[in-house]
Amino acid sequence: MALFKKRTVGKPGEWYYCLQHQKVEEGPECPAKDRFGPYASRQEAEHAMQTAQERNLEWETDPKWHDRATPPDPEA
């Protein structure tokens, strides 16, 4: 008898984008650390990298996150 059971995360019908294999998966095939999701549809999962890139760009250009007028002094 195993002391620890391997738990799956996610359900069939949920879609993921596997970062390691660079492919779309239905349900939990790869570990959670290697995937984006879950997404409601296969099409959303197919665009996971584009969505992440767009969100990163929004964050990088969001003035709320970059409200410091001057960069910090590295010698301070």
Chimera marker file (.cmm) of the C-alpha trace (Angstrom):
<marker_set name="trace">
<marker id="1" x="0.000" y="0.000" z="0.000" r="1" g="1" b="0" radius="0.5"/>
<marker id="2" x="1.359" y="3.381" z="-0.986" r="1" g="1" b="0" radius="0.5"/>
<marker id="3" x="1.680" y="5.983" z="1.714" r="1" g="1" b="0" radius="0.5"/>
<marker id="4" x="1.112" y="8.842" z="-0.693" r="1" g="1" b="0" radius="0.5"/>
<marker id="5" x="-1.227" y="8.695" z="-3.634" r="1" g="1" b="0" radius="0.5"/>
<marker id="6" x="-0.343" y="10.625" z="-6.741" r="1" g="1" b="0" radius="0.5"/>
<marker id="7" x="-3.003" y="13.295" z="-7.085" r="1" g="1" b="0" radius="0.5"/>
<marker id="8" x="-3.985" y="14.565" z="-10.457" r="1" g="1" b="0" radius="0.5"/>
<marker id="9" x="-4.870" y="18.197" z="-10.818" r="1" g="1" b="0" radius="0.5"/>
<marker id="10" x="-7.424" y="19.345" z="-13.318" r="1" g="1" b="0" radius="0.5"/>
<marker id="11" x="-10.229" y="17.580" z="-15.096" r="1" g="1" b="0" radius="0.5"/>
<marker id="12" x="-10.947" y="16.335" z="-18.576" r="1" g="1" b="0" radius="0.5"/>
<marker id="13" x="-12.461" y="19.202" z="-20.546" r="1" g="1" b="0" radius="0.5"/>
<marker id="14" x="-9.946" y="21.650" z="-19.095" r="1" g="1" b="0" radius="0.5"/>
<marker id="15" x="-7.199" y="22.652" z="-21.476" r="1" g="1" b="0" radius="0.5"/>
<marker id="16" x="-3.573" y="23.439" z="-20.665" r="1" g="1" b="0" radius="0.5"/>
<marker id="17" x="-0.487" y="24.601" z="-22.517" r="1" g="1" b="0" radius="0.5"/>
<marker id="18" x="2.588" y="22.540" z="-21.596" r="1" g="1" b="0" radius="0.5"/>
<marker id="19" x="5.693" y="24.734" z="-21.454" r="1" g="1" b="0" radius="0.5"/>
<marker id="20" x="8.065" y="21.767" z="-21.551" r="1" g="1" b="0" radius="0.5"/>
<marker id="21" x="6.551" y="20.061" z="-24.602" r="1" g="1" b="0" radius="0.5"/>
<marker id="22" x="5.157" y="23.269" z="-26.154" r="1" g="1" b="0" radius="0.5"/>
<marker id="23" x="1.802" y="21.673" z="-26.897" r="1" g="1" b="0" radius="0.5"/>
<marker id="24" x="-1.831" y="21.830" z="-25.838" r="1" g="1" b="0" radius="0.5"/>
<marker id="25" x="-3.104" y="19.124" z="-23.482" r="1" g="1" b="0" radius="0.5"/>
<marker id="26" x="-6.549" y="18.157" z="-22.284" r="1" g="1" b="0" radius="0.5"/>
<marker id="27" x="-6.671" y="17.356" z="-18.602" r="1" g="1" b="0" radius="0.5"/>
<marker id="28" x="-3.618" y="16.929" z="-16.379" r="1" g="1" b="0" radius="0.5"/>
<marker id="29" x="-0.874" y="15.301" z="-18.425" r="1" g="1" b="0" radius="0.5"/>
<marker id="30" x="2.213" y="17.195" z="-17.246" r="1" g="1" b="0" radius="0.5"/>
<marker id="31" x="3.072" y="18.566" z="-13.789" r="1" g="1" b="0" radius="0.5"/>
<marker id="32" x="1.496" y="21.886" z="-12.843" r="1" g="1" b="0" radius="0.5"/>
<marker id="33" x="4.919" y="23.561" z="-12.726" r="1" g="1" b="0" radius="0.5"/>
<marker id="34" x="5.273" y="22.966" z="-16.476" r="1" g="1" b="0" radius="0.5"/>
<marker id="35" x="1.941" y="24.270" z="-17.726" r="1" g="1" b="0" radius="0.5"/>
<marker id="36" x="-0.339" y="27.282" z="-18.120" r="1" g="1" b="0" radius="0.5"/>
<marker id="37" x="-4.030" y="26.869" z="-17.534" r="1" g="1" b="0" radius="0.5"/>
<marker id="38" x="-6.652" y="25.698" z="-17.177" r="1" g="1" b="0" radius="0.5"/>
<marker id="39" x="-8.357" y="27.267" z="-20.160" r="1" g="1" b="0" radius="0.5"/>
<marker id="40" x="-12.006" y="26.812" z="-21.125" r="1" g="1" b="0" radius="0.5"/>
<marker id="41" x="-11.221" y="25.817" z="-24.713" r="1" g="1" b="0" radius="0.5"/>
<marker id="42" x="-8.480" y="24.335" z="-26.830" r="1" g="1" b="0" radius="0.5"/>
<marker id="43" x="-8.238" y="27.607" z="-28.788" r="1" g="1" b="0" radius="0.5"/>
<marker id="44" x="-7.522" y="29.607" z="-25.617" r="1" g="1" b="0" radius="0.5"/>
<marker id="45" x="-4.787" y="27.146" z="-24.641" r="1" g="1" b="0" radius="0.5"/>
<marker id="46" x="-3.262" y="27.351" z="-28.139" r="1" g="1" b="0" radius="0.5"/>
<marker id="47" x="-2.815" y="31.097" z="-27.615" r="1" g="1" b="0" radius="0.5"/>
<marker id="48" x="-1.409" y="30.799" z="-24.078" r="1" g="1" b="0" radius="0.5"/>
<marker id="49" x="2.052" y="32.109" z="-24.956" r="1" g="1" b="0" radius="0.5"/>
<marker id="50" x="0.602" y="35.072" z="-26.876" r="1" g="1" b="0" radius="0.5"/>
<marker id="51" x="-1.727" y="35.855" z="-23.966" r="1" g="1" b="0" radius="0.5"/>
<marker id="52" x="1.192" y="35.707" z="-21.521" r="1" g="1" b="0" radius="0.5"/>
<marker id="53" x="3.276" y="37.975" z="-23.746" r="1" g="1" b="0" radius="0.5"/>
<marker id="54" x="0.437" y="40.521" z="-23.982" r="1" g="1" b="0" radius="0.5"/>
<marker id="55" x="-0.080" y="40.473" z="-20.207" r="1" g="1" b="0" radius="0.5"/>
<marker id="56" x="3.643" y="40.906" z="-19.592" r="1" g="1" b="0" radius="0.5"/>
<marker id="57" x="3.714" y="43.894" z="-21.934" r="1" g="1" b="0" radius="0.5"/>
<marker id="58" x="0.714" y="45.435" z="-20.153" r="1" g="1" b="0" radius="0.5"/>
<marker id="59" x="2.462" y="45.002" z="-16.820" r="1" g="1" b="0" radius="0.5"/>
<marker id="60" x="5.766" y="46.404" z="-18.080" r="1" g="1" b="0" radius="0.5"/>
<marker id="61" x="4.064" y="49.518" z="-19.443" r="1" g="1" b="0" radius="0.5"/>
<marker id="62" x="1.569" y="50.017" z="-16.581" r="1" g="1" b="0" radius="0.5"/>
<marker id="63" x="2.353" y="53.372" z="-14.942" r="1" g="1" b="0" radius="0.5"/>
<marker id="64" x="0.997" y="52.132" z="-11.595" r="1" g="1" b="0" radius="0.5"/>
<marker id="65" x="3.930" y="49.716" z="-11.372" r="1" g="1" b="0" radius="0.5"/>
<marker id="66" x="6.530" y="52.211" z="-12.541" r="1" g="1" b="0" radius="0.5"/>
<marker id="67" x="5.683" y="55.304" z="-10.559" r="1" g="1" b="0" radius="0.5"/>
<marker id="68" x="9.230" y="55.980" z="-9.353" r="1" g="1" b="0" radius="0.5"/>
<marker id="69" x="10.570" y="59.133" z="-11.017" r="1" g="1" b="0" radius="0.5"/>
<marker id="70" x="14.229" y="58.124" z="-10.869" r="1" g="1" b="0" radius="0.5"/>
<marker id="71" x="15.855" y="54.725" z="-10.676" r="1" g="1" b="0" radius="0.5"/>
<marker id="72" x="17.152" y="53.680" z="-7.255" r="1" g="1" b="0" radius="0.5"/>
<marker id="73" x="20.766" y="54.529" z="-6.455" r="1" g="1" b="0" radius="0.5"/>
<marker id="74" x="22.751" y="51.240" z="-6.510" r="1" g="1" b="0" radius="0.5"/>
<marker id="75" x="25.342" y="52.696" z="-4.124" r="1" g="1" b="0" radius="0.5"/>
<marker id="76" x="22.803" y="53.807" z="-1.521" r="1" g="1" b="0" radius="0.5"/>
<link id1="1" id2="2" r="1" g="1" b="0" radius="0.2"/>
<link id1="2" id2="3" r="1" g="1" b="0" radius="0.2"/>
<link id1="3" id2="4" r="1" g="1" b="0" radius="0.2"/>
<link id1="4" id2="5" r="1" g="1" b="0" radius="0.2"/>
<link id1="5" id2="6" r="1" g="1" b="0" radius="0.2"/>
<link id1="6" id2="7" r="1" g="1" b="0" radius="0.2"/>
<link id1="7" id2="8" r="1" g="1" b="0" radius="0.2"/>
<link id1="8" id2="9" r="1" g="1" b="0" radius="0.2"/>
<link id1="9" id2="10" r="1" g="1" b="0" radius="0.2"/>
<link id1="10" id2="11" r="1" g="1" b="0" radius="0.2"/>
<link id1="11" id2="12" r="1" g="1" b="0" radius="0.2"/>
<link id1="12" id2="13" r="1" g="1" b="0" radius="0.2"/>
<link id1="13" id2="14" r="1" g="1" b="0" radius="0.2"/>
<link id1="14" id2="15" r="1" g="1" b="0" radius="0.2"/>
<link id1="15" id2="16" r="1" g="1" b="0" radius="0.2"/>
<link id1="16" id2="17" r="1" g="1" b="0" radius="0.2"/>
<link id1="17" id2="18" r="1" g="1" b="0" radius="0.2"/>
<link id1="18" id2="19" r="1" g="1" b="0" radius="0.2"/>
<link id1="19" id2="20" r="1" g="1" b="0" radius="0.2"/>
<link id1="20" id2="21" r="1" g="1" b="0" radius="0.2"/>
<link id1="21" id2="22" r="1" g="1" b="0" radius="0.2"/>
<link id1="22" id2="23" r="1" g="1" b="0" radius="0.2"/>
<link id1="23" id2="24" r="1" g="1" b="0" radius="0.2"/>
<link id1="24" id2="25" r="1" g="1" b="0" radius="0.2"/>
<link id1="25" id2="26" r="1" g="1" b="0" radius="0.2"/>
<link id1="26" id2="27" r="1" g="1" b="0" radius="0.2"/>
<link id1="27" id2="28" r="1" g="1" b="0" radius="0.2"/>
<link id1="28" id2="29" r="1" g="1" b="0" radius="0.2"/>
<link id1="29" id2="30" r="1" g="1" b="0" radius="0.2"/>
<link id1="30" id2="31" r="1" g="1" b="0" radius="0.2"/>
<link id1="31" id2="32" r="1" g="1" b="0" radius="0.2"/>
<link id1="32" id2="33" r="1" g="1" b="0" radius="0.2"/>
<link id1="33" id2="34" r="1" g="1" b="0" radius="0.2"/>
<link id1="34" id2="35" r="1" g="1" b="0" radius="0.2"/>
<link id1="35" id2="36" r="1" g="1" b="0" radius="0.2"/>
<link id1="36" id2="37" r="1" g="1" b="0" radius="0.2"/>
<link id1="37" id2="38" r="1" g="1" b="0" radius="0.2"/>
<link id1="38" id2="39" r="1" g="1" b="0" radius="0.2"/>
<link id1="39" id2="40" r="1" g="1" b="0" radius="0.2"/>
<link id1="40" id2="41" r="1" g="1" b="0" radius="0.2"/>
<link id1="41" id2="42" r="1" g="1" b="0" radius="0.2"/>
<link id1="42" id2="43" r="1" g="1" b="0" radius="0.2"/>
<link id1="43" id2="44" r="1" g="1" b="0" radius="0.2"/>
<link id1="44" id2="45" r="1" g="1" b="0" radius="0.2"/>
<link id1="45" id2="46" r="1" g="1" b="0" radius="0.2"/>
<link id1="46" id2="47" r="1" g="1" b="0" radius="0.2"/>
<link id1="47" id2="48" r="1" g="1" b="0" radius="0.2"/>
<link id1="48" id2="49" r="1" g="1" b="0" radius="0.2"/>
<link id1="49" id2="50" r="1" g="1" b="0" radius="0.2"/>
<link id1="50" id2="51" r="1" g="1" b="0" radius="0.2"/>
<link id1="51" id2="52" r="1" g="1" b="0" radius="0.2"/>
<link id1="52" id2="53" r="1" g="1" b="0" radius="0.2"/>
<link id1="53" id2="54" r="1" g="1" b="0" radius="0.2"/>
<link id1="54" id2="55" r="1" g="1" b="0" radius="0.2"/>
<link id1="55" id2="56" r="1" g="1" b="0" radius="0.2"/>
<link id1="56" id2="57" r="1" g="1" b="0" radius="0.2"/>
<link id1="57" id2="58" r="1" g="1" b="0" radius="0.2"/>
<link id1="58" id2="59" r="1" g="1" b="0" radius="0.2"/>
<link id1="59" id2="60" r="1" g="1" b="0" radius="0.2"/>
<link id1="60" id2="61" r="1" g="1" b="0" radius="0.2"/>
<link id1="61" id2="62" r="1" g="1" b="0" radius="0.2"/>
<link id1="62" id2="63" r="1" g="1" b="0" radius="0.2"/>
<link id1="63" id2="64" r="1" g="1" b="0" radius="0.2"/>
<link id1="64" id2="65" r="1" g="1" b="0" radius="0.2"/>
<link id1="65" id2="66" r="1" g="1" b="0" radius="0.2"/>
<link id1="66" id2="67" r="1" g="1" b="0" radius="0.2"/>
<link id1="67" id2="68" r="1" g="1" b="0" radius="0.2"/>
<link id1="68" id2="69" r="1" g="1" b="0" radius="0.2"/>
<link id1="69" id2="70" r="1" g="1" b="0" radius="0.2"/>
<link id1="70" id2="71" r="1" g="1" b="0" radius="0.2"/>
<link id1="71" id2="72" r="1" g="1" b="0" radius="0.2"/>
<link id1="72" id2="73" r="1" g="1" b="0" radius="0.2"/>
<link id1="73" id2="74" r="1" g="1" b="0" radius="0.2"/>
<link id1="74" id2="75" r="1" g="1" b="0" radius="0.2"/>
<link id1="75" id2="76" r="1" g="1" b="0" radius="0.2"/>
</marker_set>
